[in-house]
């Protein structure tokens, strides 16, 4: 294994520990999808929180979308 010349962040270190083996192309695809869903869910929850804090309605969204 080669030496890295830059530090890894905490998430990278943990993923390296978990993924200390070769994965099939299908497993890699599934893992990417899982991580994408994880970050999408976090973004949706953050947007929902802002939506609720500002008391926004469907009409507000329609105005934003239609200028």
C-alpha positions, 0 to 999 in steps of 0.5 A: 500500500502506498503512503499518502502525502495528505491527511484524510478527513474522519469520514475518509478514514472510516470508509477506508476501514470499512472498505478494506477489501475489493468490491464488485462493480455492482457493489460499488454502484450500490454504495454510490447510490446509498451515499447519494441517497444519504446526502440527498436525505440530509439536504431535504431535511435541511430544506424542510427545516428552513421551510418550516422555520419560515412558515412557507406554503405551497403558494410561496413555492409556486411564486418562487418557481414561476417568478 
